[in-house]
Amino acid sequence: MVLCGSNYYEQKYYFNDEVFGKLPQAIKEELQIMCVLFTEDIGGVLILEYTPEGELMLRVESDESDLLYDEIGSALKVKQLQSEKQELLESLELYYRVVIKGETDAISN
């Protein structure tokens, strides 16, 4: 399930408001800034999506014809985001498991 994403090629940002619309506005804005800055810096497409187990993954794609896309920089930037935004990403995983999937045992973990 997709949470949000940014596309450098189309200059667009997407947020899954249908499922995650109840998130606080400040969280939505932080996600938008994070995604848009990533694609402006690296290029390509950044998608934040949940695995079936509830883990939030940062997936990056690029057009094969995009010679300016920085694949190495992309991997480094993803690691940087995972480190700098660890608390936010973990909170979003917990939100998904408890609010969206209804896993009450996720709270005690």
MMTF fields as JSON, N, C-alpha, C and O atoms, coordinates in Angstrom:
{
  "mmtfVersion": "1.0.0",
  "mmtfProducer": "UNKNOWN",
  "numBonds": 435,
  "numAtoms": 436,
  "numGroups": 109,
  "numChains": 1,
  "numModels": 1,
  "chainsPerModel": [1],
  "groupsPerChain": [109],
  "chainIdList": ["A"],
  "bondAtomList": [4, 2, 8, 6, 12, 10, 16, 14, 20, 18, 24, 22, 28, 26, 32, 30, 36, 34, 40, 38, 44, 42, 48, 46, 52, 50, 56, 54, 60, 58, 64, 62, 68, 66, 72, 70, 76, 74, 80, 78, 84, 82, 88, 86, 92, 90, 96, 94, 100, 98, 104, 102, 108, 106, 112, 110, 116, 114, 120, 118, 124, 122, 128, 126, 132, 130, 136, 134, 140, 138, 144, 142, 148, 146, 152, 150, 156, 154, 160, 158, 164, 162, 168, 166, 172, 170, 176, 174, 180, 178, 184, 182, 188, 186, 192, 190, 196, 194, 200, 198, 204, 202, 208, 206, 212, 210, 216, 214, 220, 218, 224, 222, 228, 226, 232, 230, 236, 234, 240, 238, 244, 242, 248, 246, 252, 250, 256, 254, 260, 258, 264, 262, 268, 266, 272, 270, 276, 274, 280, 278, 284, 282, 288, 286, 292, 290, 296, 294, 300, 298, 304, 302, 308, 306, 312, 310, 316, 314, 320, 318, 324, 322, 328, 326, 332, 330, 336, 334, 340, 338, 344, 342, 348, 346, 352, 350, 356, 354, 360, 358, 364, 362, 368, 366, 372, 370, 376, 374, 380, 378, 384, 382, 388, 386, 392, 390, 396, 394, 400, 398, 404, 402, 408, 406, 412, 410, 416, 414, 420, 418, 424, 422, 428, 426, 432, 430],
  "bondOrderList": [1, 1, 1, 1, 1, 1, 1, 1, 1, 1, 1, 1, 1, 1, 1, 1, 1, 1, 1, 1, 1, 1, 1, 1, 1, 1, 1, 1, 1, 1, 1, 1, 1, 1, 1, 1, 1, 1, 1, 1, 1, 1, 1, 1, 1, 1, 1, 1, 1, 1, 1, 1, 1, 1, 1, 1, 1, 1, 1, 1, 1, 1, 1, 1, 1, 1, 1, 1, 1, 1, 1, 1, 1, 1, 1, 1, 1, 1, 1, 1, 1, 1, 1, 1, 1, 1, 1, 1, 1, 1, 1, 1, 1, 1, 1, 1, 1, 1, 1, 1, 1, 1, 1, 1, 1, 1, 1, 1],
  "groupList": [{"groupName": "MET", "atomNameList": ["N", "CA", "C", "O"], "elementList": ["N", "C", "C", "O"], "formalChargeList": [0, 0, 0, 0], "bondAtomList": [1, 0, 2, 1, 3, 2], "bondOrderList": [1, 1, 2], "singleLetterCode": "M", "chemCompType": "L-PEPTIDE LINKING"}, {"groupName": "VAL", "atomNameList": ["N", "CA", "C", "O"], "elementList": ["N", "C", "C", "O"], "formalChargeList": [0, 0, 0, 0], "bondAtomList": [1, 0, 2, 1, 3, 2], "bondOrderList": [1, 1, 2], "singleLetterCode": "V", "chemCompType": "L-PEPTIDE LINKING"}, {"groupName": "LEU", "atomNameList": ["N", "CA", "C", "O"], "elementList": ["N", "C", "C", "O"], "formalChargeList": [0, 0, 0, 0], "bondAtomList": [1, 0, 2, 1, 3, 2], "bondOrderList": [1, 1, 2], "singleLetterCode": "L", "chemCompType": "L-PEPTIDE LINKING"}, {"groupName": "CYS", "atomNameList": ["N", "CA", "C", "O"], "elementList": ["N", "C", "C", "O"], "formalChargeList": [0, 0, 0, 0], "bondAtomList": [1, 0, 2, 1, 3, 2], "bondOrderList": [1, 1, 2], "singleLetterCode": "C", "chemCompType": "L-PEPTIDE LINKING"}, {"groupName": "GLY", "atomNameList": ["N", "CA", "C", "O"], "elementList": ["N", "C", "C", "O"], "formalChargeList": [0, 0, 0, 0], "bondAtomList": [1, 0, 2, 1, 3, 2], "bondOrderList": [1, 1, 2], "singleLetterCode": "G", "chemCompType": "PEPTIDE LINKING"}, {"groupName": "SER", "atomNameList": ["N", "CA", "C", "O"], "elementList": ["N", "C", "C", "O"], "formalChargeList": [0, 0, 0, 0], "bondAtomList": [1, 0, 2, 1, 3, 2], "bondOrderList": [1, 1, 2], "singleLetterCode": "S", "chemCompType": "L-PEPTIDE LINKING"}, {"groupName": "ASN", "atomNameList": ["N", "CA", "C", "O"], "elementList": ["N", "C", "C", "O"], "formalChargeList": [0, 0, 0, 0], "bondAtomList": [1, 0, 2, 1, 3, 2], "bondOrderList": [1, 1, 2], "singleLetterCode": "N", "chemCompType": "L-PEPTIDE LINKING"}, {"groupName": "TYR", "atomNameList": ["N", "CA", "C", "O"], "elementList": ["N", "C", "C", "O"], "formalChargeList": [0, 0, 0, 0], "bondAtomList": [1, 0, 2, 1, 3, 2], "bondOrderList": [1, 1, 2], "singleLetterCode": "Y", "chemCompType": "L-PEPTIDE LINKING"}, {"groupName": "GLU", "atomNameList": ["N", "CA", "C", "O"], "elementList": ["N", "C", "C", "O"], "formalChargeList": [0, 0, 0, 0], "bondAtomList": [1, 0, 2, 1, 3, 2], "bondOrderList": [1, 1, 2], "singleLetterCode": "E", "chemCompType": "L-PEPTIDE LINKING"}, {"groupName": "GLN", "atomNameList": ["N", "CA", "C", "O"], "elementList": ["N", "C", "C", "O"], "formalChargeList": [0, 0, 0, 0], "bondAtomList": [1, 0, 2, 1, 3, 2], "bondOrderList": [1, 1, 2], "singleLetterCode": "Q", "chemCompType": "L-PEPTIDE LINKING"}, {"groupName": "LYS", "atomNameList": ["N", "CA", "C", "O"], "elementList": ["N", "C", "C", "O"], "formalChargeList": [0, 0, 0, 0], "bondAtomList": [1, 0, 2, 1, 3, 2], "bondOrderList": [1, 1, 2], "singleLetterCode": "K", "chemCompType": "L-PEPTIDE LINKING"}, {"groupName": "PHE", "atomNameList": ["N", "CA", "C", "O"], "elementList": ["N", "C", "C", "O"], "formalChargeList": [0, 0, 0, 0], "bondAtomList": [1, 0, 2, 1, 3, 2], "bondOrderList": [1, 1, 2], "singleLetterCode": "F", "chemCompType": "L-PEPTIDE LINKING"}, {"groupName": "ASP", "atomNameList": ["N", "CA", "C", "O"], "elementList": ["N", "C", "C", "O"], "formalChargeList": [0, 0, 0, 0], "bondAtomList": [1, 0, 2, 1, 3, 2], "bondOrderList": [1, 1, 2], "singleLetterCode": "D", "chemCompType": "L-PEPTIDE LINKING"}, {"groupName": "PRO", "atomNameList": ["N", "CA", "C", "O"], "elementList": ["N", "C", "C", "O"], "formalChargeList": [0, 0, 0, 0], "bondAtomList": [1, 0, 2, 1, 3, 2], "bondOrderList": [1, 1, 2], "singleLetterCode": "P", "chemCompType": "L-PEPTIDE LINKING"}, {"groupName": "ALA", "atomNameList": ["N", "CA", "C", "O"], "elementList": ["N", "C", "C", "O"], "formalChargeList": [0, 0, 0, 0], "bondAtomList": [1, 0, 2, 1, 3, 2], "bondOrderList": [1, 1, 2], "singleLetterCode": "A", "chemCompType": "L-PEPTIDE LINKING"}, {"groupName": "ILE", "atomNameList": ["N", "CA", "C", "O"], "elementList": ["N", "C", "C", "O"], "formalChargeList": [0, 0, 0, 0], "bondAtomList": [1, 0, 2, 1, 3, 2], "bondOrderList": [1, 1, 2], "singleLetterCode": "I", "chemCompType": "L-PEPTIDE LINKING"}, {"groupName": "THR", "atomNameList": ["N", "CA", "C", "O"], "elementList": ["N", "C", "C", "O"], "formalChargeList": [0, 0, 0, 0], "bondAtomList": [1, 0, 2, 1, 3, 2], "bondOrderList": [1, 1, 2], "singleLetterCode": "T", "chemCompType": "L-PEPTIDE LINKING"}, {"groupName": "ARG", "atomNameList": ["N", "CA", "C", "O"], "elementList": ["N", "C", "C", "O"], "formalChargeList": [0, 0, 0, 0], "bondAtomList": [1, 0, 2, 1, 3, 2], "bondOrderList": [1, 1, 2], "singleLetterCode": "R", "chemCompType": "L-PEPTIDE LINKING"}],
  "groupTypeList": [0, 1, 2, 3, 4, 5, 6, 7, 7, 8, 9, 10, 7, 7, 11, 6, 12, 8, 1, 11, 4, 10, 2, 13, 9, 14, 15, 10, 8, 8, 2, 9, 15, 0, 3, 1, 2, 11, 16, 8, 12, 15, 4, 4, 1, 2, 15, 2, 8, 7, 16, 13, 8, 4, 8, 2, 0, 2, 17, 1, 8, 5, 12, 8, 5, 12, 2, 2, 7, 12, 8, 15, 4, 5, 14, 2, 10, 1, 10, 9, 2, 9, 5, 8, 10, 9, 8, 2, 2, 8, 5, 2, 8, 2, 7, 7, 17, 1, 1, 15, 10, 4, 8, 16, 12, 14, 15, 5, 6],
  "groupIdList": [1, 2, 3, 4, 5, 6, 7, 8, 9, 10, 11, 12, 13, 14, 15, 16, 17, 18, 19, 20, 21, 22, 23, 24, 25, 26, 27, 28, 29, 30, 31, 32, 33, 34, 35, 36, 37, 38, 39, 40, 41, 42, 43, 44, 45, 46, 47, 48, 49, 50, 51, 52, 53, 54, 55, 56, 57, 58, 59, 60, 61, 62, 63, 64, 65, 66, 67, 68, 69, 70, 71, 72, 73, 74, 75, 76, 77, 78, 79, 80, 81, 82, 83, 84, 85, 86, 87, 88, 89, 90, 91, 92, 93, 94, 95, 96, 97, 98, 99, 100, 101, 102, 103, 104, 105, 106, 107, 108, 109],
  "secStructList": [7, 3, 3, 3, 3, 3, 3, 6, 6, 6, 6, 3, 3, 3, 3, 7, 2, 2, 2, 2, 6, 6, 1, 7, 2, 2, 2, 2, 2, 2, 2, 2, 2, 2, 2, 2, 2, 2, 2, 2, 2, 2, 7, 1, 3, 3, 3, 3, 3, 3, 7, 6, 6, 1, 7, 3, 3, 3, 3, 3, 3, 7, 7, 6, 6, 7, 6, 6, 7, 7, 2, 2, 2, 2, 2, 2, 2, 2, 2, 2, 2, 2, 2, 2, 6, 2, 2, 2, 2, 2, 2, 2, 2, 2, 2, 0, 0, 0, 0, 0, 1, 7, 7, 4, 4, 4, 6, 6, 7],
  "xCoordList": [0.841, 0.0, 0.89, 1.818, 0.601, 1.391, 0.923, -0.271, 1.893, 1.628, 1.721, 0.797, 2.846, 3.044, 4.197, 4.899, 4.376, 5.475, 5.667, 4.792, 6.827, 7.17, 7.796, 8.591, 7.425, 7.901, 8.6, 7.965, 9.905, 10.684, 10.283, 10.222, 10.012, 9.718, 8.415, 8.325, 7.42, 6.121, 5.955, 4.941, 6.968, 6.907, 5.62, 4.902, 5.345, 4.126, 4.448, 5.409, 3.593, 3.636, 2.287, 1.25, 2.294, 1.053, 1.014, 2.013, -0.141, -0.369, -1.666, -2.679, -1.653, -2.828, -3.776, -3.836, -4.508, -5.395, -6.593, -7.161, -6.977, -8.126, -7.892, -8.8, -6.681, -6.36, -5.711, -5.989, -4.856, -4.057, -4.472, -3.692, -5.661, -6.134, -6.214, -6.22, -6.275, -6.397, -5.056, -5.015, -3.959, -2.659, -2.633, -3.257, -1.933, -1.837, -1.238, -0.381, -1.694, -1.234, 0.283, 0.917, 0.863, 2.318, 3.073, 4.125, 2.554, 3.178, 3.053, 4.012, 1.883, 1.676, 2.654, 3.241, 2.818, 3.726, 5.186, 5.952, 5.562, 6.933, 7.217, 8.306, 6.242, 6.398, 6.543, 7.372, 5.723, 5.795, 7.159, 7.77, 7.632, 8.943, 10.038, 10.903, 10.0, 11.008, 11.035, 12.104, 9.877, 9.802, 10.21, 10.978, 9.705, 9.992, 11.471, 12.09, 12.041, 13.469, 14.321, 15.338, 13.906, 14.644, 14.674, 15.74, 13.516, 13.473, 14.088, 14.604, 14.047, 14.715, 16.234, 16.937, 16.728, 18.164, 18.68, 19.731, 17.961, 18.427, 17.799, 18.446, 16.549, 15.805, 14.977, 14.888, 14.379, 13.603, 12.29, 11.691, 11.861, 10.584, 10.843, 11.48, 10.351, 10.444, 9.046, 8.127, 8.889, 7.594, 7.782, 8.644, 6.978, 6.943, 5.756, 4.609, 6.041, 4.966, 5.179, 6.3, 4.063, 4.089, 4.133, 3.464, 4.942, 4.925, 3.685, 3.077, 3.306, 2.159, 2.359, 1.385, 3.615, 3.915, 3.856, 3.921, 3.734, 3.633, 4.926, 4.992, 5.962, 7.23, 7.15, 6.692, 7.595, 7.571, 8.86, 9.956, 8.715, 9.853, 9.958, 8.946, 11.173, 11.432, 11.927, 13.061, 11.075, 11.409, 11.714, 10.972, 12.804, 13.217, 13.241, 13.743, 12.697, 12.683, 13.193, 13.168, 13.659, 14.08, 13.828, 13.752, 13.702, 13.591, 14.948, 15.985, 14.934, 16.195, 16.931, 18.16, 16.181, 16.788, 17.319, 17.916, 17.112, 17.534, 19.025, 19.407, 19.849, 21.291, 21.76, 22.883, 20.92, 21.288, 20.931, 21.352, 20.161, 19.766, 20.998, 21.829, 21.104, 22.263, 21.904, 21.368, 22.194, 21.825, 22.568, 21.971, 23.856, 24.639, 24.173, 23.997, 23.975, 23.471, 22.102, 21.779, 21.295, 19.969, 20.041, 19.335, 20.879, 21.021, 21.542, 21.084, 22.499, 23.036, 21.982, 21.889, 21.196, 20.152, 19.054, 18.532, 18.708, 17.711, 18.225, 17.48, 19.477, 20.057, 20.073, 19.82, 20.372, 20.389, 18.988, 18.832, 17.98, 16.605, 16.184, 15.555, 16.531, 16.159, 16.795, 16.199, 17.976, 18.652, 18.072, 17.718, 17.977, 17.504, 16.026, 15.611, 15.24, 13.781, 13.332, 12.177, 14.233, 13.937, 12.7, 11.832, 12.618, 11.48, 10.17, 9.17, 10.169, 8.969, 8.573, 7.403, 9.522, 9.226, 8.724, 7.8, 9.318, 8.848, 7.44, 6.619, 7.162, 5.823, 4.786, 3.665, 5.166, 4.251, 4.007, 2.906, 5.01, 4.818, 3.844, 2.952, 4.015, 3.118, 1.693, 0.737, 1.551, 0.234, -0.439, -1.619, 0.32, -0.233, -0.711, -1.815, 0.136, -0.217, -1.41, -2.249, -1.495, -2.564, -3.846, -4.915, -3.747, -4.938, -5.474, -6.682, -4.597, -5.043, -5.295, -6.335, -4.351, -4.488, -5.202, -5.665, -5.299, -6.005, -5.253, -5.877, -3.941, -3.126, -2.938, -2.091, -3.714, -3.614, -2.341, -1.869, -1.768, -0.537, 0.674, 1.724, 0.55, 1.669, 1.979, 3.096, 1.007, 1.209, 2.18, 3.002, 2.099, 2.954, 4.381, 5.274, 4.614, 5.968, 6.791, 7.959],
  "yCoordList": [-1.174, 0.0, 1.242, 1.354, 2.154, 3.372, 4.427, 4.686, 5.023, 6.148, 7.452, 8.265, 7.647, 8.864, 8.67, 7.659, 9.645, 9.566, 10.872, 11.738, 10.993, 12.181, 11.733, 10.793, 12.423, 12.073, 13.283, 14.296, 13.17, 14.262, 14.53, 15.686, 13.487, 13.624, 14.39, 15.195, 14.13, 14.796, 15.992, 16.689, 16.23, 17.324, 17.244, 18.231, 16.024, 15.813, 15.11, 14.35, 15.401, 14.727, 14.069, 14.654, 12.853, 12.121, 11.722, 11.266, 11.897, 11.424, 10.638, 11.116, 9.451, 8.584, 9.08, 8.522, 10.134, 10.778, 9.897, 10.021, 9.02, 8.143, 7.231, 7.009, 6.711, 5.788, 6.51, 6.188, 7.476, 8.115, 9.56, 10.327, 9.929, 11.296, 11.785, 12.993, 10.872, 11.277, 11.57, 11.957, 11.39, 11.767, 13.271, 14.028, 13.709, 15.157, 15.902, 15.373, 17.119, 17.933, 18.128, 18.136, 18.283, 18.478, 17.258, 17.409, 16.06, 14.835, 14.799, 14.463, 15.141, 15.168, 16.143, 15.841, 17.304, 18.309, 17.844, 18.07, 17.195, 16.692, 15.62, 15.583, 14.755, 13.733, 14.37, 13.949, 15.392, 16.057, 16.711, 16.561, 17.421, 18.076, 17.039, 17.213, 15.97, 14.922, 14.309, 14.156, 13.966, 13.322, 14.263, 13.88, 15.482, 16.433, 16.816, 16.889, 17.059, 17.385, 16.226, 16.439, 15.004, 13.834, 13.808, 13.679, 13.93, 13.831, 15.054, 14.942, 16.203, 17.375, 17.192, 17.623, 16.56, 16.359, 15.187, 15.298, 14.082, 12.841, 12.589, 12.036, 12.989, 12.673, 11.419, 10.907, 10.932, 9.692, 9.841, 10.915, 8.729, 8.645, 8.002, 6.952, 8.633, 8.077, 7.703, 8.522, 6.458, 5.97, 5.394, 4.543, 5.86, 5.293, 4.357, 4.783, 3.061, 2.079, 1.05, 0.793, 0.467, -0.529, -1.932, -2.228, -2.793, -4.209, -4.815, -4.178, -6.015, -6.658, -6.821, -6.899, -6.873, -7.017, -5.68, -5.651, -4.581, -3.267, -2.489, -1.453, -2.962, -2.229, -1.149, -1.406, 0.045, 1.158, 1.148, 1.278, 0.995, 0.902, 2.193, 2.786, 2.612, 3.737, 3.143, 2.672, 3.169, 2.571, 3.685, 4.663, 3.537, 4.538, 3.892, 2.781, 4.597, 4.144, 5.272, 6.442, 4.896, 5.915, 5.411, 4.207, 6.352, 5.998, 5.507, 6.069, 4.464, 3.938, 4.984, 4.972, 5.881, 6.884, 8.097, 8.989, 8.141, 9.277, 9.164, 8.473, 9.829, 9.772, 10.604, 10.424, 11.509, 12.361, 11.752, 12.259, 10.673, 10.024, 9.46, 8.796, 9.725, 9.329, 8.103, 8.244, 6.907, 5.673, 5.505, 5.1, 5.814, 5.705, 6.744, 6.44, 7.962, 9.022, 8.687, 9.037, 8.007, 7.602, 6.646, 6.827, 5.643, 4.675, 5.352, 5.057, 6.256, 6.98, 7.882, 7.975, 8.539, 9.448, 8.674, 9.152, 7.49, 6.661, 6.291, 6.38, 5.881, 5.538, 6.751, 6.631, 7.92, 9.147, 9.456, 9.8, 9.334, 9.591, 8.592, 8.964, 7.334, 6.312, 6.607, 6.317, 7.17, 7.514, 8.785, 8.805, 9.843, 11.135, 11.128, 11.823, 10.361, 10.327, 9.028, 8.626, 8.379, 7.081, 7.128, 6.26, 8.123, 8.228, 8.404, 7.768, 9.255, 9.469, 8.178, 7.795, 7.509, 6.287, 5.175, 4.447, 5.035, 4.031, 4.358, 3.457, 5.629, 6.041, 5.756, 5.343, 5.977, 5.688, 4.187, 3.774, 3.374, 1.921, 1.503, 0.689, 2.059, 1.742, 2.198, 1.466, 3.387, 3.908, 2.951, 2.63, 2.502, 1.596, 0.288, -0.181, -0.29, -1.58, -1.468, -2.368, -0.374, -0.237, 0.316, -0.275, 1.437, 2.12, 1.478, 1.279, 1.157, 0.639, -0.867, -1.34, -1.623, -3.079, -3.578, -4.718, -2.746, -3.124, -4.092, -4.85, -4.085, -4.973, -4.355, -3.482, -4.802, -4.246, -4.694, -4.004, -5.836, -6.291, -5.47, -5.56, -4.664, -3.819, -2.713, -2.197, -2.354, -1.276, -1.713, -0.914, -2.959, -3.422, -3.696, -3.831, -3.781, -4.068, -2.857, -2.897],
  "zCoordList": [0.0, 0.0, 0.0, 0.802, -0.891, -1.036, -0.032, 0.113, 0.652, 1.548, 0.767, 0.791, 0.071, -0.7, -1.671, -1.635, -2.53, -3.47, -4.208, -4.225, -4.814, -5.583, -6.894, -6.932, -7.97, -9.307, -9.917, -10.206, -10.108, -10.676, -12.122, -12.54, -12.884, -14.311, -14.562, -15.489, -13.734, -13.899, -12.967, -13.018, -12.104, -11.124, -10.298, -10.138, -9.769, -8.995, -7.682, -7.566, -6.695, -5.4, -5.186, -5.5, -4.653, -4.387, -2.921, -2.366, -2.301, -0.941, -0.932, -1.443, -0.366, -0.318, 0.773, 1.869, 0.447, 1.406, 1.749, 2.834, 0.846, 1.079, 2.288, 3.088, 2.412, 3.504, 4.685, 5.841, 4.397, 5.446, 5.722, 6.286, 5.342, 5.502, 6.931, 7.168, 7.892, 9.296, 9.958, 11.126, 9.227, 9.783, 10.037, 9.294, 11.059, 11.318, 10.123, 9.414, 9.913, 8.783, 8.806, 7.751, 9.975, 10.078, 9.547, 8.925, 9.782, 9.263, 7.751, 7.056, 7.237, 5.781, 5.12, 4.081, 5.732, 5.18, 5.239, 4.303, 6.341, 6.462, 5.407, 4.834, 5.156, 4.119, 2.738, 1.932, 2.477, 1.178, 0.98, -0.079, 1.974, 1.876, 1.662, 0.803, 2.436, 2.335, 0.924, 0.334, 0.398, -0.918, -2.044, -2.926, -2.019, -3.094, -3.091, -4.153, -1.917, -1.859, -2.364, -3.023, -2.054, -2.536, -4.061, -4.662, -4.678, -6.148, -6.818, -7.93, -6.183, -6.747, -6.71, -7.623, -5.666, -5.496, -6.338, -6.97, -6.349, -6.96, -8.323, -9.212, -8.49, -9.706, -9.491, -8.375, -10.553, -10.472, -9.742, -9.695, -9.174, -8.471, -7.112, -7.027, -6.056, -4.714, -4.255, -4.301, -3.81, -3.34, -1.939, -1.719, -1.005, 0.343, 0.387, 0.254, 0.577, 0.573, 1.665, 2.102, 2.092, 3.15, 2.556, 1.566, 3.187, 2.85, 3.509, 4.369, 3.128, 3.797, 5.304, 6.053, 5.752, 7.181, 7.913, 9.141, 7.184, 7.811, 7.863, 8.525, 7.179, 7.142, 6.062, 4.949, 6.398, 5.447, 4.629, 5.174, 3.332, 2.422, 1.605, 1.231, 1.338, 0.444, -0.867, -0.956, -1.88, -3.172, -4.163, -4.253, -4.904, -5.878, -7.257, -7.429, -8.226, -9.614, -10.494, -10.111, -11.69, -12.644, -14.058, -14.303, -14.977, -16.389, -16.875, -16.522, -17.681, -18.216, -19.048, -19.123, -19.668, -20.534, -19.772, -20.375, -18.466, -17.651, -17.33, -16.386, -18.099, -17.904, -16.716, -16.244, -16.229, -15.109, -13.752, -12.712, -13.761, -12.505, -11.8, -12.42, -10.526, -9.721, -8.88, -7.781, -9.383, -8.693, -7.364, -6.366, -7.35, -6.116, -5.104, -3.924, -5.573, -4.695, -4.142, -3.007, -4.946, -4.517, -3.337, -2.345, -3.437, -2.346, -1.076, 0.028, -1.246, -0.088, 0.538, 1.762, -0.291, 0.199, 0.942, 1.949, 0.448, 1.133, 2.522, 3.497, 2.624, 3.928, 4.853, 6.052, 4.287, 5.077, 5.61, 6.782, 4.761, 5.192, 6.266, 7.256, 6.067, 7.049, 8.401, 9.438, 8.404, 9.648, 10.262, 11.441, 9.46, 9.967, 10.328, 11.256, 9.615, 9.821, 10.487, 10.349, 11.202, 11.806, 12.699, 12.604, 13.554, 14.472, 13.712, 14.044, 12.703, 11.888, 11.183, 11.21, 10.559, 9.808, 10.725, 10.361, 11.905, 12.859, 13.351, 13.525, 13.575, 14.007, 12.921, 13.218, 11.67, 10.557, 10.414, 10.048, 10.695, 10.672, 11.769, 11.534, 12.964, 14.074, 13.756, 14.012, 13.207, 12.812, 11.833, 11.974, 10.844, 9.838, 10.471, 10.195, 11.321, 11.913, 12.866, 12.909, 13.627, 14.616, 13.985, 14.141, 13.28, 12.779, 11.492, 11.359, 10.558, 9.268, 9.331, 8.873, 9.896, 9.942, 11.193, 11.223, 12.219, 13.443, 14.341, 15.084, 14.29, 15.123, 16.508, 16.695, 17.454, 18.811, 19.513, 20.416, 19.121, 19.756, 19.337, 19.972, 18.272, 17.814, 18.821, 18.852, 19.632, 20.604, 21.695, 22.145, 22.12, 23.208, 22.763, 23.6, 21.432, 20.926, 20.951, 20.564]
}
